[in-house]
Amino acid sequence: MKENKKLKIALEKFKNNEATASKAASMAGIPLSQFLGILVQKKIDFHYGLKELEEDFEGLI
């Protein structure tokens, strides 16, 4: 699977704690569930604390 530039940037920002999973998925232009699947495929650590949960939850309402 060839990654597009947006996805690569989003993954880097997520890995560097510069974006939450939700924000990174949005940056990549893909659904959060798909982004989470990519994290699993690439064996990227999923760091998700209370702050990230609150930010993502706020984005849903």
Distance bins in CASP14 RR format, pairs under 12 A and 6 or more apart:
PFRMAT RR
TARGET T0000
AUTHOR 0000-0000-0000
RMODE 2
METHOD distances of the structure
MODEL  1
1 7 0 0 0 0 1 0 0 0 0 0 0
1 34 0 0 0 0 0 1 0 0 0 0 0
1 37 0 0 0 0 0 1 0 0 0 0 0
1 38 0 0 0 0 1 0 0 0 0 0 0
1 41 0 0 0 0 1 0 0 0 0 0 0
1 42 0 0 0 0 0 1 0 0 0 0 0
2 8 0 0 0 0 0 1 0 0 0 0 0
3 9 0 0 0 0 1 0 0 0 0 0 0
3 10 0 0 0 0 1 0 0 0 0 0 0
3 11 1 0 0 1 0 0 0 0 0 0 0
3 12 0 0 0 0 0 1 0 0 0 0 0
3 28 0 0 0 0 1 0 0 0 0 0 0
3 30 0 0 0 0 0 1 0 0 0 0 0
3 35 0 0 0 0 0 1 0 0 0 0 0
3 38 0 0 0 0 1 0 0 0 0 0 0
3 41 0 0 0 0 0 1 0 0 0 0 0
3 42 0 0 0 0 1 0 0 0 0 0 0
4 10 0 0 0 0 1 0 0 0 0 0 0
4 11 0 0 0 0 0 1 0 0 0 0 0
4 27 0 0 0 0 0 1 0 0 0 0 0
4 28 1 0 0 1 0 0 0 0 0 0 0
4 29 0 0 0 0 1 0 0 0 0 0 0
4 30 0 0 0 0 1 0 0 0 0 0 0
4 38 0 0 0 0 0 1 0 0 0 0 0
5 11 0 0 0 0 0 1 0 0 0 0 0
5 12 0 0 0 0 0 1 0 0 0 0 0
5 27 0 0 0 0 0 1 0 0 0 0 0
5 28 0 0 0 0 1 0 0 0 0 0 0
5 29 0 0 0 0 0 1 0 0 0 0 0
6 12 0 0 0 0 0 1 0 0 0 0 0
6 13 0 0 0 0 0 1 0 0 0 0 0
6 24 0 0 0 0 1 0 0 0 0 0 0
6 25 0 0 0 0 0 1 0 0 0 0 0
6 26 0 0 0 0 1 0 0 0 0 0 0
6 27 1 0 0 1 0 0 0 0 0 0 0
6 28 1 0 1 0 0 0 0 0 0 0 0
6 29 1 0 0 1 0 0 0 0 0 0 0
6 30 0 0 0 0 1 0 0 0 0 0 0
6 35 0 0 0 0 0 1 0 0 0 0 0
7 13 0 0 0 0 0 1 0 0 0 0 0
7 14 0 0 0 0 0 1 0 0 0 0 0
7 24 0 0 0 0 1 0 0 0 0 0 0
7 25 0 0 0 0 1 0 0 0 0 0 0
7 26 0 0 0 0 0 1 0 0 0 0 0
7 27 0 0 0 0 1 0 0 0 0 0 0
7 28 1 0 1 0 0 0 0 0 0 0 0
7 29 0 0 0 0 1 0 0 0 0 0 0
7 30 1 0 0 1 0 0 0 0 0 0 0
7 34 0 0 0 0 1 0 0 0 0 0 0
7 35 0 0 0 0 1 0 0 0 0 0 0
7 37 0 0 0 0 0 1 0 0 0 0 0
7 38 1 0 0 1 0 0 0 0 0 0 0
7 39 0 0 0 0 0 1 0 0 0 0 0
7 41 0 0 0 0 0 1 0 0 0 0 0
7 42 0 0 0 0 0 1 0 0 0 0 0
8 14 0 0 0 0 0 1 0 0 0 0 0
8 15 0 0 0 0 0 1 0 0 0 0 0
8 24 0 0 0 0 0 1 0 0 0 0 0
8 27 0 0 0 0 0 1 0 0 0 0 0
8 28 0 0 0 0 1 0 0 0 0 0 0
8 38 0 0 0 0 0 1 0 0 0 0 0
8 42 0 0 0 0 0 1 0 0 0 0 0
9 15 0 0 0 0 0 1 0 0 0 0 0
9 16 0 0 0 0 0 1 0 0 0 0 0
9 18 0 0 0 0 1 0 0 0 0 0 0
9 19 0 0 0 0 1 0 0 0 0 0 0
9 23 0 0 0 0 0 1 0 0 0 0 0
9 24 0 0 0 0 1 0 0 0 0 0 0
9 26 0 0 0 0 0 1 0 0 0 0 0
9 27 1 0 0 1 0 0 0 0 0 0 0
9 28 1 0 0 1 0 0 0 0 0 0 0
9 29 0 0 0 0 0 1 0 0 0 0 0
10 16 0 0 0 0 0 1 0 0 0 0 0
10 18 0 0 0 0 1 0 0 0 0 0 0
10 19 1 0 0 1 0 0 0 0 0 0 0
10 20 0 0 0 0 0 1 0 0 0 0 0
10 21 0 0 0 0 1 0 0 0 0 0 0
10 22 0 0 0 0 0 1 0 0 0 0 0
10 23 0 0 0 0 1 0 0 0 0 0 0
10 24 1 0 1 0 0 0 0 0 0 0 0
10 25 1 0 0 1 0 0 0 0 0 0 0
10 26 0 0 0 0 1 0 0 0 0 0 0
10 27 1 0 1 0 0 0 0 0 0 0 0
10 28 1 1 0 0 0 0 0 0 0 0 0
10 29 0 0 0 0 1 0 0 0 0 0 0
10 30 0 0 0 0 1 0 0 0 0 0 0
10 32 0 0 0 0 0 1 0 0 0 0 0
10 34 0 0 0 0 0 1 0 0 0 0 0
10 35 1 0 0 1 0 0 0 0 0 0 0
10 38 0 0 0 0 1 0 0 0 0 0 0
10 39 0 0 0 0 0 1 0 0 0 0 0
10 44 0 0 0 0 0 1 0 0 0 0 0
11 18 0 0 0 0 0 1 0 0 0 0 0
11 19 0 0 0 0 1 0 0 0 0 0 0
11 21 0 0 0 0 0 1 0 0 0 0 0
11 24 1 0 0 1 0 0 0 0 0 0 0
11 25 0 0 0 0 0 1 0 0 0 0 0
11 27 0 0 0 0 1 0 0 0 0 0 0
11 28 1 0 0 1 0 0 0 0 0 0 0
11 30 0 0 0 0 0 1 0 0 0 0 0
11 35 0 0 0 0 1 0 0 0 0 0 0
11 36 0 0 0 0 0 1 0 0 0 0 0
11 37 0 0 0 0 0 1 0 0 0 0 0
11 38 1 0 0 1 0 0 0 0 0 0 0
11 39 1 0 0 1 0 0 0 0 0 0 0
11 41 0 0 0 0 0 1 0 0 0 0 0
11 42 1 0 0 1 0 0 0 0 0 0 0
11 43 0 0 0 0 0 1 0 0 0 0 0
11 44 1 0 0 1 0 0 0 0 0 0 0
11 45 0 0 0 0 0 1 0 0 0 0 0
12 18 1 0 0 1 0 0 0 0 0 0 0
12 19 0 0 0 0 1 0 0 0 0 0 0
12 24 0 0 0 0 1 0 0 0 0 0 0
12 27 0 0 0 0 0 1 0 0 0 0 0
12 28 0 0 0 0 0 1 0 0 0 0 0
12 42 0 0 0 0 0 1 0 0 0 0 0
12 44 0 0 0 0 0 1 0 0 0 0 0
13 19 1 1 0 0 0 0 0 0 0 0 0
13 20 0 0 0 0 1 0 0 0 0 0 0
13 21 0 0 0 0 0 1 0 0 0 0 0
13 22 0 0 0 0 0 1 0 0 0 0 0
13 23 1 0 0 1 0 0 0 0 0 0 0
13 24 1 0 1 0 0 0 0 0 0 0 0
13 25 0 0 0 0 0 1 0 0 0 0 0
13 26 0 0 0 0 0 1 0 0 0 0 0
13 27 1 0 0 1 0 0 0 0 0 0 0
13 28 0 0 0 0 1 0 0 0 0 0 0
13 35 0 0 0 0 0 1 0 0 0 0 0
13 44 0 0 0 0 0 1 0 0 0 0 0
14 20 1 0 0 1 0 0 0 0 0 0 0
14 21 1 0 0 1 0 0 0 0 0 0 0
14 22 0 0 0 0 1 0 0 0 0 0 0
14 23 0 0 0 0 1 0 0 0 0 0 0
14 24 1 0 1 0 0 0 0 0 0 0 0
14 25 0 0 0 0 1 0 0 0 0 0 0
14 26 0 0 0 0 0 1 0 0 0 0 0
14 27 0 0 0 0 1 0 0 0 0 0 0
14 28 0 0 0 0 1 0 0 0 0 0 0
14 32 0 0 0 0 0 1 0 0 0 0 0
14 35 0 0 0 0 1 0 0 0 0 0 0
14 36 0 0 0 0 0 1 0 0 0 0 0
14 38 0 0 0 0 1 0 0 0 0 0 0
14 39 1 0 0 1 0 0 0 0 0 0 0
14 42 0 0 0 0 0 1 0 0 0 0 0
14 44 1 0 0 1 0 0 0 0 0 0 0
14 45 0 0 0 0 1 0 0 0 0 0 0
14 46 0 0 0 0 1 0 0 0 0 0 0
14 47 0 0 0 0 1 0 0 0 0 0 0
14 48 0 0 0 0 0 1 0 0 0 0 0
14 52 0 0 0 0 0 1 0 0 0 0 0
15 21 0 0 0 0 0 1 0 0 0 0 0
15 24 0 0 0 0 1 0 0 0 0 0 0
15 38 0 0 0 0 0 1 0 0 0 0 0
15 39 0 0 0 0 1 0 0 0 0 0 0
15 42 0 0 0 0 1 0 0 0 0 0 0
15 43 0 0 0 0 0 1 0 0 0 0 0
15 44 1 0 0 1 0 0 0 0 0 0 0
15 45 0 0 0 0 1 0 0 0 0 0 0
15 46 0 0 0 0 0 1 0 0 0 0 0
15 47 0 0 0 0 1 0 0 0 0 0 0
16 24 0 0 0 0 0 1 0 0 0 0 0
16 44 0 0 0 0 0 1 0 0 0 0 0
16 45 0 0 0 0 0 1 0 0 0 0 0
16 47 0 0 0 0 0 1 0 0 0 0 0
17 23 0 0 0 0 0 1 0 0 0 0 0
17 24 0 0 0 0 0 1 0 0 0 0 0
17 45 0 0 0 0 0 1 0 0 0 0 0
17 46 0 0 0 0 0 1 0 0 0 0 0
17 47 1 0 0 1 0 0 0 0 0 0 0
17 48 0 0 0 0 0 1 0 0 0 0 0
17 49 0 0 0 0 0 1 0 0 0 0 0
17 51 0 0 0 0 0 1 0 0 0 0 0
17 52 0 0 0 0 1 0 0 0 0 0 0
18 24 0 0 0 0 1 0 0 0 0 0 0
18 27 0 0 0 0 0 1 0 0 0 0 0
18 47 0 0 0 0 0 1 0 0 0 0 0
18 52 0 0 0 0 0 1 0 0 0 0 0
19 25 0 0 0 0 1 0 0 0 0 0 0
19 26 0 0 0 0 1 0 0 0 0 0 0
19 27 1 0 0 1 0 0 0 0 0 0 0
19 28 0 0 0 0 1 0 0 0 0 0 0
19 35 0 0 0 0 0 1 0 0 0 0 0
19 47 0 0 0 0 0 1 0 0 0 0 0
19 52 0 0 0 0 1 0 0 0 0 0 0
19 55 0 0 0 0 1 0 0 0 0 0 0
19 56 0 0 0 0 0 1 0 0 0 0 0
20 26 0 0 0 0 1 0 0 0 0 0 0
20 27 0 0 0 0 0 1 0 0 0 0 0
20 32 0 0 0 0 1 0 0 0 0 0 0
20 35 0 0 0 0 0 1 0 0 0 0 0
20 36 0 0 0 0 0 1 0 0 0 0 0
20 46 0 0 0 0 0 1 0 0 0 0 0
20 47 0 0 0 0 1 0 0 0 0 0 0
20 48 1 0 0 1 0 0 0 0 0 0 0
20 49 0 0 0 0 1 0 0 0 0 0 0
20 50 0 0 0 0 0 1 0 0 0 0 0
20 51 0 0 0 0 1 0 0 0 0 0 0
20 52 1 0 1 0 0 0 0 0 0 0 0
20 53 0 0 0 0 1 0 0 0 0 0 0
20 54 0 0 0 0 1 0 0 0 0 0 0
20 55 1 0 1 0 0 0 0 0 0 0 0
20 56 1 0 1 0 0 0 0 0 0 0 0
20 57 0 0 0 0 0 1 0 0 0 0 0
20 58 0 0 0 0 0 1 0 0 0 0 0
20 59 0 0 0 0 1 0 0 0 0 0 0
21 27 0 0 0 0 0 1 0 0 0 0 0
21 28 0 0 0 0 0 1 0 0 0 0 0
21 30 0 0 0 0 0 1 0 0 0 0 0
21 31 0 0 0 0 0 1 0 0 0 0 0
21 32 1 0 0 1 0 0 0 0 0 0 0
21 33 0 0 0 0 0 1 0 0 0 0 0
21 34 0 0 0 0 0 1 0 0 0 0 0
21 35 1 0 0 1 0 0 0 0 0 0 0
21 36 1 0 0 1 0 0 0 0 0 0 0
21 37 0 0 0 0 0 1 0 0 0 0 0
21 38 0 0 0 0 0 1 0 0 0 0 0
21 39 1 0 0 1 0 0 0 0 0 0 0
21 40 0 0 0 0 0 1 0 0 0 0 0
21 44 0 0 0 0 0 1 0 0 0 0 0
21 45 0 0 0 0 0 1 0 0 0 0 0
21 46 1 0 0 1 0 0 0 0 0 0 0
21 47 0 0 0 0 1 0 0 0 0 0 0
21 48 1 0 0 1 0 0 0 0 0 0 0
21 49 0 0 0 0 0 1 0 0 0 0 0
21 52 1 0 0 1 0 0 0 0 0 0 0
21 53 0 0 0 0 1 0 0 0 0 0 0
21 55 0 0 0 0 1 0 0 0 0 0 0
21 56 1 0 0 1 0 0 0 0 0 0 0
22 28 0 0 0 0 0 1 0 0 0 0 0
22 29 0 0 0 0 0 1 0 0 0 0 0
22 30 0 0 0 0 0 1 0 0 0 0 0
22 31 0 0 0 0 0 1 0 0 0 0 0
22 32 1 0 1 0 0 0 0 0 0 0 0
22 33 0 0 0 0 0 1 0 0 0 0 0
22 35 0 0 0 0 1 0 0 0 0 0 0
22 36 0 0 0 0 1 0 0 0 0 0 0
22 48 0 0 0 0 0 1 0 0 0 0 0
22 52 1 0 0 1 0 0 0 0 0 0 0
22 53 0 0 0 0 1 0 0 0 0 0 0
22 54 0 0 0 0 0 1 0 0 0 0 0
22 55 1 0 0 1 0 0 0 0 0 0 0
22 56 1 1 0 0 0 0 0 0 0 0 0
22 57 0 0 0 0 1 0 0 0 0 0 0
22 58 0 0 0 0 1 0 0 0 0 0 0
22 59 1 0 0 1 0 0 0 0 0 0 0
22 60 0 0 0 0 1 0 0 0 0 0 0
23 29 0 0 0 0 0 1 0 0 0 0 0
23 32 0 0 0 0 1 0 0 0 0 0 0
23 35 0 0 0 0 1 0 0 0 0 0 0
23 52 0 0 0 0 1 0 0 0 0 0 0
23 55 1 0 0 1 0 0 0 0 0 0 0
23 56 0 0 0 0 1 0 0 0 0 0 0
23 58 0 0 0 0 0 1 0 0 0 0 0
23 59 0 0 0 0 1 0 0 0 0 0 0
24 30 0 0 0 0 1 0 0 0 0 0 0
24 31 0 0 0 0 0 1 0 0 0 0 0
24 32 0 0 0 0 1 0 0 0 0 0 0
24 34 0 0 0 0 0 1 0 0 0 0 0
24 35 1 0 0 1 0 0 0 0 0 0 0
24 36 0 0 0 0 1 0 0 0 0 0 0
24 38 0 0 0 0 1 0 0 0 0 0 0
24 39 0 0 0 0 1 0 0 0 0 0 0
24 44 0 0 0 0 0 1 0 0 0 0 0
24 46 0 0 0 0 0 1 0 0 0 0 0
24 47 0 0 0 0 0 1 0 0 0 0 0
24 48 0 0 0 0 0 1 0 0 0 0 0
24 52 0 0 0 0 0 1 0 0 0 0 0
24 55 0 0 0 0 0 1 0 0 0 0 0
24 56 0 0 0 0 0 1 0 0 0 0 0
25 31 1 0 0 1 0 0 0 0 0 0 0
25 32 1 0 1 0 0 0 0 0 0 0 0
25 33 0 0 0 0 1 0 0 0 0 0 0
25 34 1 0 0 1 0 0 0 0 0 0 0
25 35 1 1 0 0 0 0 0 0 0 0 0
25 36 1 0 0 1 0 0 0 0 0 0 0
25 37 0 0 0 0 0 1 0 0 0 0 0
25 38 0 0 0 0 1 0 0 0 0 0 0
25 39 0 0 0 0 1 0 0 0 0 0 0
25 56 0 0 0 0 1 0 0 0 0 0 0
25 59 0 0 0 0 0 1 0 0 0 0 0
26 32 0 0 0 0 1 0 0 0 0 0 0
26 34 0 0 0 0 0 1 0 0 0 0 0
26 35 0 0 0 0 1 0 0 0 0 0 0
26 55 0 0 0 0 0 1 0 0 0 0 0
26 56 0 0 0 0 0 1 0 0 0 0 0
26 59 0 0 0 0 1 0 0 0 0 0 0
26 60 0 0 0 0 0 1 0 0 0 0 0
27 35 0 0 0 0 1 0 0 0 0 0 0
28 34 0 0 0 0 1 0 0 0 0 0 0
28 35 1 0 0 1 0 0 0 0 0 0 0
28 36 0 0 0 0 0 1 0 0 0 0 0
28 37 0 0 0 0 0 1 0 0 0 0 0
28 38 0 0 0 0 1 0 0 0 0 0 0
28 39 0 0 0 0 0 1 0 0 0 0 0
29 35 0 0 0 0 1 0 0 0 0 0 0
29 38 0 0 0 0 0 1 0 0 0 0 0
30 36 0 0 0 0 0 1 0 0 0 0 0
30 37 0 0 0 0 1 0 0 0 0 0 0
30 38 1 0 0 1 0 0 0 0 0 0 0
30 39 0 0 0 0 0 1 0 0 0 0 0
31 37 0 0 0 0 0 1 0 0 0 0 0
31 38 0 0 0 0 0 1 0 0 0 0 0
32 38 0 0 0 0 0 1 0 0 0 0 0
32 39 0 0 0 0 0 1 0 0 0 0 0
32 46 0 0 0 0 0 1 0 0 0 0 0
32 48 0 0 0 0 0 1 0 0 0 0 0
32 52 0 0 0 0 0 1 0 0 0 0 0
32 56 1 0 0 1 0 0 0 0 0 0 0
32 57 0 0 0 0 0 1 0 0 0 0 0
32 59 0 0 0 0 0 1 0 0 0 0 0
32 60 0 0 0 0 1 0 0 0 0 0 0
33 39 0 0 0 0 0 1 0 0 0 0 0
33 40 0 0 0 0 0 1 0 0 0 0 0
34 40 0 0 0 0 0 1 0 0 0 0 0
34 41 0 0 0 0 0 1 0 0 0 0 0
35 41 0 0 0 0 0 1 0 0 0 0 0
35 42 0 0 0 0 0 1 0 0 0 0 0
35 44 0 0 0 0 0 1 0 0 0 0 0
35 46 0 0 0 0 0 1 0 0 0 0 0
35 56 0 0 0 0 0 1 0 0 0 0 0
36 42 0 0 0 0 0 1 0 0 0 0 0
36 44 0 0 0 0 1 0 0 0 0 0 0
36 46 1 0 0 1 0 0 0 0 0 0 0
36 48 0 0 0 0 1 0 0 0 0 0 0
36 56 0 0 0 0 0 1 0 0 0 0 0
37 43 0 0 0 0 0 1 0 0 0 0 0
37 44 0 0 0 0 1 0 0 0 0 0 0
37 46 0 0 0 0 1 0 0 0 0 0 0
38 44 1 0 0 1 0 0 0 0 0 0 0
38 46 0 0 0 0 0 1 0 0 0 0 0
39 45 0 0 0 0 1 0 0 0 0 0 0
39 46 1 0 1 0 0 0 0 0 0 0 0
39 47 0 0 0 0 0 1 0 0 0 0 0
39 48 0 0 0 0 0 1 0 0 0 0 0
40 46 1 0 0 1 0 0 0 0 0 0 0
46 52 0 0 0 0 1 0 0 0 0 0 0
47 53 0 0 0 0 0 1 0 0 0 0 0
48 54 0 0 0 0 0 1 0 0 0 0 0
48 55 0 0 0 0 0 1 0 0 0 0 0
48 56 0 0 0 0 1 0 0 0 0 0 0
48 57 0 0 0 0 0 1 0 0 0 0 0
49 55 0 0 0 0 1 0 0 0 0 0 0
49 56 0 0 0 0 0 1 0 0 0 0 0
49 57 0 0 0 0 0 1 0 0 0 0 0
50 56 0 0 0 0 0 1 0 0 0 0 0
50 57 0 0 0 0 0 1 0 0 0 0 0
51 57 0 0 0 0 0 1 0 0 0 0 0
51 58 0 0 0 0 0 1 0 0 0 0 0
52 58 0 0 0 0 0 1 0 0 0 0 0
52 59 0 0 0 0 0 1 0 0 0 0 0
53 59 0 0 0 0 0 1 0 0 0 0 0
53 60 0 0 0 0 0 1 0 0 0 0 0
54 60 0 0 0 0 0 1 0 0 0 0 0
54 61 0 0 0 0 0 1 0 0 0 0 0
55 61 0 0 0 0 0 1 0 0 0 0 0
END
